[in-house]
């Protein structure tokens, strides 16, 4: 490990690290097999459920992103645990619910939130792959802490290039490994530069397999696209310009994998960290980023790995980003010991269409659990946030482009461009929805299904009890 030592309660992970360094019965480690699959995770920021054509025929056409699902699996009911960045990102890399991994709010340099970051006691996916002999790289947004002890190169990544937090948080500066290499950053160049770095990472592959985590800044505000994608004559299309470039980027990565003849040996995953904000599309879902309505926490998810997974398969079983940790390690033949406490589950059989059940999925905001989803049903444990009208005459974005510290086009999406079904006030103390019949959460059926409410409340109590044990 690159870390200087373990905290005492991290000793439970020593067994995993020892296991990864030794041959494992029934599977091979990366050091033993040149056929060990690579892993590429393409992670967008604030991309909505309806932002790509695989999910929304009315969206801008995204053939390269869609290709991942056409040649692999597309999930229609895939969730993240929070409708905002940092806790969601930490869950993907740990397989643990935010109240278990401890990162429940966003590190924010321009608000003085500097002491928040991923705990040294957490074991991240990068560390597991690194210990298994993989070459590991992270490009783009990190948002698991911006003090030096939180940097990606101290948490399992051999190399890092990107902005440590959101692209609207000052100072917007590029970090390479541990050093600041550029400030301010021209944001129209970000997607292209991240893509080139990722392509170079793939092309420079040595005899080891790799884990590459590409975390785009876009389409998080401020939106920006280079000249070849930017259409200033139609200002309302800036969001579409950004999506087109993200699709181009995905095509460049797939092409690089094909050139190296390793596409079919690479697990390719595409997803977002939460739903869209203004200007994007969560349709037909209700709500937006920051809300625990479906539009805030249900995201596009596509995965391609023909060695194991079917082609052109659509899966409707509810799953979530915490599942990626155990699932990807299973696909790469890396054993996880029983004493590693995970909230995600191995969904390999679900992705193959062999299983249609998944344990309850929870979402949260702040430090409280807000919803539980199981099967067709979603219950709000607490009353959700409803829409508050915005006075567009007085509204302004203090984190918008200023031409000095945040360099991007001045025309940006506003609250007038709401991305989903607006969550108007609903009657009822308890809100229950059958999402299979009512994807837009329009009809509260709690009174008609008291037994379902009771069962989901029990799921919540049982899960909360496992978290209470941490205190």
C-alpha positions as CSV (number, residue, x, y, z in Angstrom):
1,X,0.0,0.0,0.0
2,X,1.1,3.6,-0.6
3,X,-0.4,4.6,2.8
4,X,2.0,4.9,5.7
5,X,-0.1,2.6,7.9
6,X,-3.5,1.4,8.9
7,X,-5.8,2.8,11.6
8,X,-6.6,0.1,14.1
9,X,-10.1,-0.6,12.9
10,X,-8.9,-0.8,9.3
11,X,-7.1,-4.0,10.3
12,X,-10.2,-5.9,9.2
13,X,-9.1,-5.1,5.6
14,X,-5.6,-6.7,6.0
15,X,-7.1,-10.1,5.1
16,X,-8.3,-8.7,1.8
17,X,-5.0,-7.2,0.9
18,X,-3.2,-10.4,1.7
19,X,-5.7,-12.4,-0.3
20,X,-5.1,-10.1,-3.3
21,X,-1.4,-10.6,-3.2
22,X,-1.7,-14.4,-3.2
23,X,-3.1,-16.9,-5.7
24,X,-6.8,-17.5,-5.2
25,X,-8.3,-20.9,-5.6
26,X,-10.7,-20.9,-8.5
27,X,-9.6,-17.6,-10.0
28,X,-6.5,-15.8,-11.1
29,X,-5.0,-12.5,-9.9
30,X,-3.9,-9.8,-12.3
31,X,-0.3,-10.8,-11.9
32,X,-0.9,-14.3,-13.1
33,X,-3.1,-13.8,-16.1
34,X,-2.5,-11.4,-19.0
35,X,-6.2,-12.0,-19.9
36,X,-7.4,-10.3,-16.7
37,X,-10.0,-7.8,-17.9
38,X,-9.4,-4.1,-17.9
39,X,-12.1,-1.9,-16.3
40,X,-13.1,1.5,-17.7
41,X,-15.7,3.5,-15.8
42,X,-17.0,6.6,-17.6
43,X,-18.6,8.8,-15.0
44,X,-20.5,12.0,-16.0
45,X,-21.5,14.8,-13.7
46,X,-25.2,15.7,-13.4
47,X,-26.2,13.8,-16.5
48,X,-30.0,13.1,-16.5
49,X,-32.0,10.0,-17.2
50,X,-33.3,11.6,-20.4
51,X,-30.1,13.2,-21.7
52,X,-29.0,10.4,-24.0
53,X,-30.9,8.7,-26.9
54,X,-30.7,5.2,-25.4
55,X,-33.1,6.4,-22.8
56,X,-34.9,9.2,-24.6
57,X,-35.5,9.2,-28.3
58,X,-36.2,12.9,-28.2
59,X,-32.7,13.6,-26.8
60,X,-29.7,14.6,-28.8
61,X,-28.4,11.5,-30.6
62,X,-25.6,9.7,-28.7
63,X,-24.6,6.7,-30.8
64,X,-21.3,6.0,-29.0
65,X,-22.8,6.0,-25.6
66,X,-25.8,4.0,-26.8
67,X,-23.4,1.4,-28.3
68,X,-22.4,0.3,-24.9
69,X,-25.9,-0.8,-24.1
70,X,-26.6,-2.2,-27.6
71,X,-23.5,-4.4,-27.3
72,X,-24.1,-5.0,-23.6
73,X,-26.7,-4.3,-20.9
74,X,-28.8,-1.2,-20.3
75,X,-30.5,-0.8,-16.8
76,X,-33.7,1.2,-16.7
77,X,-33.9,1.4,-12.8
78,X,-30.4,2.2,-11.6
79,X,-29.8,4.5,-8.6
80,X,-27.3,6.5,-6.8
81,X,-27.6,7.0,-3.0
82,X,-27.7,10.8,-3.0
83,X,-28.9,13.4,-5.5
84,X,-25.5,15.2,-5.4
85,X,-21.9,14.6,-5.9
86,X,-19.4,13.5,-3.1
87,X,-21.4,10.8,-1.2
88,X,-22.5,9.3,-4.5
89,X,-18.9,9.2,-5.8
90,X,-17.6,7.6,-2.6
91,X,-20.3,4.9,-2.7
92,X,-19.2,3.9,-6.2
93,X,-15.6,3.4,-5.1
94,X,-16.4,1.7,-1.7
95,X,-19.6,-0.3,-2.3
96,X,-20.9,1.3,0.9
97,X,-23.8,3.5,1.8
98,X,-22.9,7.1,2.7
99,X,-23.9,6.8,6.3
100,X,-21.4,3.8,6.5
101,X,-18.5,5.3,4.5
102,X,-19.0,8.7,6.3
103,X,-18.8,11.2,3.4
104,X,-22.3,12.7,3.5
105,X,-21.7,16.2,2.2
106,X,-19.7,17.9,-0.5
107,X,-16.2,19.2,0.2
108,X,-16.4,22.8,-1.0
109,X,-13.3,25.0,-1.1
110,X,-15.0,28.4,-1.7
111,X,-17.3,27.8,1.3
112,X,-14.5,26.7,3.6
113,X,-15.6,23.1,3.8
114,X,-12.0,21.8,3.6
115,X,-11.9,19.1,6.3
116,X,-14.4,16.8,4.6
117,X,-13.1,13.9,2.6
118,X,-12.8,10.1,2.2
119,X,-11.6,8.4,5.4
120,X,-8.2,6.7,5.5
121,X,-10.1,3.8,6.9
122,X,-12.1,3.2,3.8
123,X,-11.0,0.7,1.2
124,X,-11.5,2.1,-2.3
125,X,-11.8,0.2,-5.6
126,X,-8.6,1.8,-6.9
127,X,-6.7,0.4,-3.9
128,X,-8.1,-3.1,-4.4
129,X,-7.1,-3.1,-8.1
130,X,-3.7,-1.5,-7.3
131,X,-3.0,-4.3,-4.8
132,X,-4.1,-6.9,-7.4
133,X,-1.4,-5.6,-9.8
134,X,-3.6,-3.4,-11.9
135,X,-2.4,0.0,-13.3
136,X,-4.8,2.5,-11.9
137,X,-5.7,6.0,-13.1
138,X,-8.2,8.7,-12.3
139,X,-9.0,11.5,-14.7
140,X,-11.3,14.4,-14.0
141,X,-13.5,15.2,-11.0
142,X,-12.6,13.5,-7.7
143,X,-14.7,15.4,-5.0
144,X,-13.6,13.0,-2.2
145,X,-11.6,15.8,-0.5
146,X,-9.2,18.5,-1.7
147,X,-6.6,18.5,1.1
148,X,-3.5,16.6,0.3
149,X,-4.3,13.6,2.5
150,X,-7.5,13.1,0.4
151,X,-5.8,13.2,-3.0
152,X,-6.5,10.3,-5.4
153,X,-2.8,9.3,-5.5
154,X,-3.1,8.6,-1.8
155,X,-6.2,6.4,-2.2
156,X,-5.3,3.8,-4.8
157,X,-4.6,5.7,-8.0
158,X,-1.2,5.6,-9.6
159,X,-1.9,8.8,-11.5
160,X,-4.4,11.7,-11.4
161,X,-5.2,14.6,-13.7
162,X,-8.2,16.8,-13.1
163,X,-10.2,19.3,-10.9
164,X,-10.5,18.0,-7.4
165,X,-14.1,19.1,-7.0
166,X,-17.0,20.6,-9.1
167,X,-16.1,22.9,-12.0
168,X,-18.0,25.8,-10.5
169,X,-16.1,25.8,-7.2
170,X,-13.3,28.3,-6.9
171,X,-10.4,28.0,-7.5
172,X,-11.0,26.1,-10.7
173,X,-7.5,24.6,-11.1
174,X,-6.1,21.5,-12.7
175,X,-4.1,19.1,-10.5
176,X,-1.6,16.5,-11.8
177,X,-0.9,13.9,-9.2
178,X,-0.1,16.3,-6.3
179,X,0.7,19.5,-8.2
180,X,-1.3,22.4,-9.5
181,X,-0.5,22.7,-13.2
182,X,-3.1,25.3,-14.4
183,X,-5.2,28.1,-13.1
184,X,-7.7,29.4,-14.2
185,X,-9.0,26.6,-16.5
186,X,-10.6,27.3,-19.9
187,X,-13.6,25.0,-19.4
188,X,-14.4,24.5,-23.1
189,X,-11.2,22.4,-23.3
190,X,-11.9,20.1,-20.4
191,X,-13.8,17.2,-22.0
192,X,-11.2,17.1,-24.9
193,X,-8.3,17.2,-22.5
194,X,-9.7,14.5,-20.3
195,X,-10.4,12.4,-23.3
196,X,-6.9,12.7,-24.7
197,X,-5.5,11.8,-21.3
198,X,-7.7,8.7,-21.1
199,X,-6.8,7.7,-24.7
200,X,-3.1,8.0,-23.9
201,X,-3.6,5.9,-20.7
202,X,-5.2,3.2,-22.8
203,X,-2.6,3.4,-25.6
204,X,0.3,3.2,-23.1
205,X,-1.0,0.1,-21.5
206,X,1.8,-2.2,-20.4
207,X,1.5,-5.9,-19.7
208,X,-0.7,-5.2,-16.7
209,X,-4.5,-4.8,-16.9
210,X,-5.8,-1.4,-15.9
211,X,-8.6,0.3,-14.0
212,X,-9.3,3.7,-15.5
213,X,-11.9,6.0,-13.8
214,X,-12.8,8.8,-16.2
215,X,-14.9,11.4,-14.3
216,X,-16.0,14.2,-16.7
217,X,-16.8,17.7,-15.5
218,X,-19.7,18.0,-17.8
219,X,-22.7,18.5,-18.0
220,X,-22.3,20.0,-14.5
221,X,-22.5,23.8,-14.7
222,X,-20.9,25.9,-16.0
223,X,-21.6,24.3,-19.4
224,X,-18.8,24.7,-22.0
225,X,-17.9,23.1,-25.3
226,X,-15.1,23.7,-27.8
227,X,-15.5,25.4,-31.2
228,X,-16.2,22.2,-33.1
229,X,-19.2,21.4,-30.9
230,X,-20.3,24.8,-29.8
231,X,-23.3,26.4,-31.6
232,X,-23.6,30.0,-30.3
233,X,-26.2,30.9,-32.8
234,X,-28.7,28.6,-30.9
235,X,-27.9,29.5,-27.3
236,X,-30.5,27.1,-25.9
237,X,-28.5,24.2,-27.4
238,X,-25.4,24.6,-25.2
239,X,-26.5,21.6,-23.1
240,X,-26.9,19.6,-26.3
241,X,-23.4,20.7,-27.5
242,X,-22.0,19.4,-24.3
243,X,-23.8,16.0,-24.6
244,X,-22.6,15.7,-28.2
245,X,-19.0,16.1,-27.1
246,X,-19.4,13.6,-24.3
247,X,-20.7,11.1,-26.9
248,X,-17.7,11.9,-29.1
249,X,-15.4,11.3,-26.1
250,X,-17.0,7.9,-25.5
251,X,-16.4,7.0,-29.1
252,X,-12.7,8.0,-28.9
253,X,-12.3,5.7,-25.9
254,X,-14.0,2.7,-27.6
255,X,-11.9,3.3,-30.7
256,X,-8.7,3.4,-28.6
257,X,-9.7,0.1,-27.0
258,X,-10.4,-1.4,-30.5
259,X,-7.0,-0.2,-31.8
260,X,-5.3,-2.0,-29.0
261,X,-7.5,-5.1,-29.6
262,X,-8.7,-5.0,-26.0
263,X,-12.2,-3.8,-26.3
264,X,-13.8,-7.2,-25.6
265,X,-11.3,-7.7,-22.7
266,X,-12.5,-4.5,-21.1
267,X,-15.5,-4.0,-18.8
268,X,-16.9,-0.7,-20.0
269,X,-19.3,1.1,-17.7
270,X,-21.2,4.4,-18.3
271,X,-23.2,6.2,-15.6
272,X,-23.8,9.5,-13.9
273,X,-23.3,10.6,-10.3
274,X,-26.9,12.0,-10.0
275,X,-29.7,13.4,-12.0
276,X,-29.7,16.5,-14.2
277,X,-30.0,20.1,-13.0
278,X,-31.3,23.0,-15.1
279,X,-31.0,22.6,-18.8
280,X,-30.8,18.8,-18.8
281,X,-33.5,16.2,-19.0
282,X,-34.6,13.7,-16.4
283,X,-37.8,13.0,-18.3
284,X,-40.1,11.2,-17.7
285,X,-38.9,11.4,-14.1
286,X,-40.0,13.9,-11.5
287,X,-37.6,16.4,-9.9
288,X,-33.9,17.3,-10.4
289,X,-30.5,17.2,-8.8
290,X,-30.7,17.8,-5.0
291,X,-34.1,16.1,-4.8
292,X,-34.8,12.5,-3.8
293,X,-37.6,12.2,-6.4
294,X,-36.6,9.8,-9.2
295,X,-35.1,12.6,-11.3
296,X,-32.4,13.2,-8.6
297,X,-31.3,9.7,-8.0
298,X,-32.3,7.4,-10.9
299,X,-29.5,7.6,-13.6
300,X,-28.5,6.1,-17.0
301,X,-26.4,3.0,-16.6
302,X,-24.9,0.9,-19.4
303,X,-22.3,-1.8,-19.2
304,X,-20.5,-3.8,-21.9
305,X,-18.4,-7.0,-21.4
306,X,-19.2,-9.7,-23.9
307,X,-17.1,-12.3,-22.2
308,X,-19.8,-12.6,-19.5
309,X,-22.7,-10.3,-20.3
310,X,-25.4,-10.6,-23.0
311,X,-25.7,-8.2,-25.9
312,X,-28.7,-5.8,-26.3
313,X,-30.2,-6.7,-22.9
314,X,-32.5,-4.3,-21.0
315,X,-32.8,-4.9,-17.3
316,X,-35.6,-3.4,-15.2
317,X,-34.6,-4.8,-11.8
318,X,-33.7,-2.0,-9.5
319,X,-30.0,-1.8,-8.8
320,X,-27.6,0.9,-7.5
321,X,-24.1,2.2,-7.8
322,X,-23.0,0.5,-4.6
323,X,-23.3,-2.8,-6.5
324,X,-20.4,-2.0,-8.8
325,X,-17.7,-2.7,-6.2
326,X,-18.6,-6.4,-5.6
327,X,-19.8,-6.9,-9.2
328,X,-16.7,-5.6,-11.0
329,X,-14.4,-7.5,-8.6
330,X,-16.3,-10.7,-9.3
331,X,-16.0,-10.1,-13.0
332,X,-12.2,-9.6,-12.7
333,X,-11.8,-12.7,-10.5
334,X,-10.8,-10.9,-7.3
335,X,-12.2,-12.4,-4.2
336,X,-13.8,-10.3,-1.5
337,X,-13.6,-11.8,2.0
338,X,-16.8,-12.0,4.1
339,X,-15.5,-9.6,6.7
340,X,-15.5,-6.6,4.3
341,X,-18.8,-4.9,5.1
342,X,-20.5,-3.9,1.9
343,X,-24.0,-2.5,1.2
344,X,-23.9,-3.3,-2.5
345,X,-24.4,-6.8,-3.9
346,X,-23.0,-8.7,-6.8
347,X,-25.5,-8.1,-9.6
348,X,-23.8,-10.2,-12.2
349,X,-26.7,-12.6,-12.4
350,X,-29.1,-9.7,-12.6
351,X,-27.2,-8.2,-15.6
352,X,-27.3,-11.6,-17.3
353,X,-31.1,-11.7,-16.8
354,X,-30.8,-14.8,-14.6
355,X,-32.1,-13.1,-11.5
356,X,-34.8,-10.4,-11.0
357,X,-34.6,-9.7,-7.3
358,X,-32.5,-7.2,-5.4
359,X,-32.5,-6.2,-1.8
360,X,-34.0,-2.8,-0.8
361,X,-32.3,0.3,-2.2
362,X,-32.1,3.5,-0.1
363,X,-31.5,7.1,-0.9
364,X,-30.6,9.9,1.4
365,X,-30.0,13.7,1.7
366,X,-27.9,15.4,4.3
367,X,-27.5,12.8,7.0
368,X,-31.0,11.2,6.8
369,X,-32.4,8.4,4.8
370,X,-35.3,9.7,2.6
371,X,-36.6,6.8,0.5
372,X,-36.7,3.0,0.1
373,X,-37.2,1.2,-3.2
374,X,-37.9,-2.5,-3.5
375,X,-39.4,-4.2,-6.5
376,X,-42.0,-1.9,-8.1
377,X,-42.5,0.1,-4.9
378,X,-41.0,3.4,-3.6
379,X,-41.8,4.8,-0.2
380,X,-40.7,8.2,1.1
381,X,-39.6,7.7,4.7
382,X,-39.8,11.4,5.2
383,X,-41.8,14.0,3.3
384,X,-39.9,15.0,0.1
385,X,-39.0,18.5,-0.9
386,X,-41.6,20.1,-3.2
387,X,-41.0,22.7,-5.9
388,X,-40.5,26.3,-4.8
389,X,-41.1,28.8,-7.6
390,X,-38.1,30.9,-8.5
391,X,-38.3,34.6,-9.3
392,X,-36.4,34.6,-12.6
393,X,-36.1,38.4,-12.5
394,X,-33.9,38.3,-9.4
395,X,-32.3,34.9,-9.7
396,X,-28.6,34.8,-10.3
397,X,-25.9,32.2,-10.0
398,X,-23.0,33.4,-7.8
399,X,-20.9,30.5,-9.2
400,X,-21.6,31.4,-12.8
401,X,-18.8,32.3,-15.3
402,X,-17.2,35.7,-14.6
403,X,-14.5,35.8,-17.3
404,X,-11.7,35.8,-14.7
405,X,-11.9,32.8,-12.3
406,X,-14.6,30.7,-14.1
407,X,-14.0,30.7,-17.8
408,X,-17.0,29.4,-19.8
409,X,-19.8,30.9,-22.0
410,X,-21.9,33.4,-20.1
411,X,-25.1,32.0,-21.4
412,X,-26.0,29.2,-19.0
413,X,-29.2,27.2,-18.1
414,X,-31.6,28.9,-15.6
415,X,-34.4,27.6,-13.4
416,X,-36.7,28.3,-16.4
417,X,-35.3,25.2,-17.9
418,X,-36.5,22.7,-15.3
419,X,-35.2,19.2,-16.2
420,X,-38.0,16.9,-15.1
421,X,-41.7,16.7,-14.0
422,X,-42.1,19.5,-11.5
423,X,-42.8,18.1,-8.0
424,X,-45.9,20.0,-7.0
425,X,-47.2,19.7,-3.4
426,X,-49.0,16.4,-2.9
427,X,-51.5,15.4,-0.3
428,X,-50.8,12.7,2.3
429,X,-48.5,12.2,5.2
430,X,-47.1,9.0,3.7
431,X,-46.1,8.8,0.0
432,X,-46.0,5.5,-1.8
433,X,-45.6,5.0,-5.5
434,X,-45.7,2.0,-7.8
435,X,-42.9,3.0,-10.2
436,X,-43.6,0.3,-12.7
437,X,-47.1,1.8,-13.3
438,X,-46.3,5.4,-12.4
439,X,-42.7,6.3,-13.3
440,X,-43.4,10.0,-12.8
441,X,-44.5,9.6,-9.2
442,X,-47.9,11.3,-9.8
443,X,-50.2,9.0,-7.9
444,X,-49.8,8.4,-4.1
445,X,-51.2,4.9,-3.4
446,X,-50.2,4.6,0.3
447,X,-53.9,4.4,1.5
448,X,-54.6,1.5,-1.0
449,X,-51.5,-0.5,0.0
450,X,-51.0,-0.4,3.8
451,X,-49.2,-3.7,3.8
452,X,-46.6,-2.5,1.3
453,X,-46.0,0.6,3.4
454,X,-45.5,-1.5,6.5
455,X,-43.1,-3.9,4.7
456,X,-41.0,-1.0,3.3
457,X,-40.9,0.7,6.7
458,X,-39.6,-2.5,8.2
459,X,-36.9,-2.6,5.5
460,X,-35.9,0.9,6.5
461,X,-35.8,0.0,10.2
462,X,-33.8,-3.1,9.6
463,X,-31.2,-1.2,7.5
464,X,-31.0,1.7,9.9
465,X,-30.3,-0.7,12.7
466,X,-27.1,-1.8,10.9
467,X,-26.0,1.8,10.7
468,X,-26.9,2.5,14.3
469,X,-24.4,-0.2,15.2
470,X,-21.6,2.1,14.0
471,X,-22.4,4.6,16.7
